[in-house]
Amino acid sequence: MPHFSAKSIAYLLPESRANQGLTREEALFANETDVGKLPRGAAFESADVPDTAYPDGKIADEAIRRLRAAKNQPTEPFFLAVGFLKPHLPFCAPKKYWDLYDRSSFTVPSLRTPPEGAPPYAPSGWGELRQYSDIPQTGPLNDEQARTMIHGYHAAVSYMDAQLGRLLDELDRLGFGSNTIIVLWAITVGTWAIMGCGASTPTTRKPPASRC
């Protein structure tokens, strides 16, 4: 089957993106160079839209479509590698996932500087985060900014988790649950759902999360 791809950076609100053209991160993910002069897009977004408006919802829809196609070929094994984008920056998720959390309940870090004695190369320069608007070019985030980013991360995790849940529910509904190996594999802050049925694959170590 052909590869299905969705935009890594997807904004739905006009105020989140550039007035025209691409933002820095959109250009980087499009493999463009010389992006330093481009405008910065939003580090987070909460749009009142259905799950399928953002890429992870579209990815889940496509994976479900392919599972249903596999059901129509019961004698054929299948393998799916489903890559969800969240909770990677920017923290864009439907509003209902932001509404799951009370922002004021999040505790911000008390330490905003590197620990005493830390080598100079140990602290992060936040190079990726600083590509987004409303993020200071130097220094730490203030309390409100920190709470917003923590809130956004939680919303993005819950959004991705719901899409994975849709996929696993469909797997069970189609009768694949009893003979399908599922591996959840986090790559930095993205998430892959690897699943296969009808094939014998040796493994060298137990994955962080699996279901057979």
N, C-alpha and C positions, 0 to 999 in steps of 0.2 A: 504494500500500500504506500502511497505517497506520504511524505512527511507533512504534518499539519503544524503550522506555526502561528503564533499570535504575537502582537507587539509586546515587547518587554516593558516599554514605557507607554502608558495609555491614560490620557487625561480626558475627562468628560465635561469639565466645567471650563468655560472660556478664561476665567481668571487664573487658572492653573498653568496655562500654556503660554507660549509666545504669541504676540499679536499676529505675527506672520513667520512662516518658516519653522525650523526646529529649535527646541531647547538644547542645552549642552548635552544632557544625558540621552535625549532622543538621537542626537547626532552621533554620539559615541556608540550607541547600540546599533546604529546604521553603518558603523565602520567608517565614519567620516573623520577627517583629520582637521586640525586647526579650528578647534571648537571653543577656544578660550574667549572669543569675543561674542559668542552667542548668548542670548538671554538665558537666565536660569528658570527652570520650571519649579512647580511646587513640590515640597518634600512630602506632602500628604494631601489627601483629598477625600471628602465625605459627600458623595452624591446620592441623592434619593432615587436610586435606580434599581432594577432587578439584578440578580447575580450575574446574568449572562451579558450585562452591559460591559463588564470588565473582562479582560482576557482569560482569567482562570475559569470563569463560568463557561466561556466558549470552549476552552480546552476540555472541561468536564463533559460538555455536550458531545463533543467529537469523540471522546473516549467511549462514552455510552453508546453512541451510534456504531462504533466499531465492535463493541461487545455484542450488540444485537446482531450484527452481521456474522460474527463468529458463531452465534447460536444457530444460524441457518446452515452451518457446515459442521455438524456434530462429529464427523470422523477426522476433522483436521485440527491439529494442535494450534494454539495461538500464543503470541507473545506481544505484550503491550508495554511500552516505556512511556509513561505519562508524566510530563514535566510541568509542575505548577510553578508560577512565578513568585508568588507571595510566600513568606513575608518580606521579600526583598524590597528595598527602596525603589521608588517612592511608595509610601504607605497609602495606597489608593484602595478603598474598599467601600461597598455600599453602606449607606448611612445606618442601616439597621444593625450592622456589626459594631459600629462606633457606639450605638445606643445601648449595647450590652454592658458598657462599662461607665463608671462614674469617674471622670477625669480627676476630680479632687481627691479621690482615694489613693492615687498613686503616690508613692514616696520617691522623691528625687534623691539622687546621690548626694551624700554629704561631702564627699571628697571630690573636688573639681580639678585638682592638680596631681601630677604624678607622685607616687609614694616617695618619701625621702630616701635617697640613695639609689633610686631607679636609674639605670643607664639611659643616656640621652636617646637611644634608638628604641627604647621600650614603648613610650607613649604613642598612641595613634595620632596622626595629623588630621584625621577625619576628612581625608581628601575627597572621598566620594560624597559624603554628606554636605560638604561645603559647595558642591556643584549646584545645590538647590537654593531657591529663593527663601528669604526670611531666616536664613542660617548665617550667623556671623562668619566672616572670613577668617577671623582669628579668635582665640579664646573660647571659653566654655559657653554652653547654652545657659540662659537664665532659667529660673524655676518654671515659668509658664511654658517656655519652649521645650524644656525637658519633659514636662508632663504631657505635652501634646505629642511628642515623638513616642513616648512610652504608650500612650493611648493608641496612637496610630499603629504601632507594632502589634498590640493586642488585637485590634480590629482586623488587621491584615492576616494574622494567624487564624482567627476565628472564621474569616471569610474562606481562606484556603481549606481549613478543616471541613467546612460545610460542603465544599466541592468534592473533596475526597470521600466524604460520607455519602454523597449522591452516587458516586462511582461504585463504592462497595455495596450499597443497597441494591443497585442494579445488578451487580455481579451475583448477589444472593438470589434476587428475583428470577434471574435467568437459569438458576440451578448450577452455577459454576463454583459456588462457595466451597463445596466439599472436595474438589480436586484441583484447586488452583493455588499455586504458591504466590504469595504477595510479599513484597519487600518494600518498606518505606525507607527511602535513602535521602538524607538531607545533604545538600551540597552548599556549603557556606550558609546561606539563608533561603535558598530555594528548596523545593521538595519534589522528589521523584517517587512515583508509585510504579514499581516494576511488578508485572504479573504475567504468569504463564501457566498454561494448562496442557497436559498431555506430553510433556517432555521431561526427561531426566537430566538434571543439571547438578553436577557435584559442587559443593560449597566448601570453602576453607574456614569460614568463621560465621558465627551467628550474627545476623543483621540486628540493628537496634530495635526494630519492630517487625514482626513477621506474623503471618497468619496462614494456616494450611487447611 
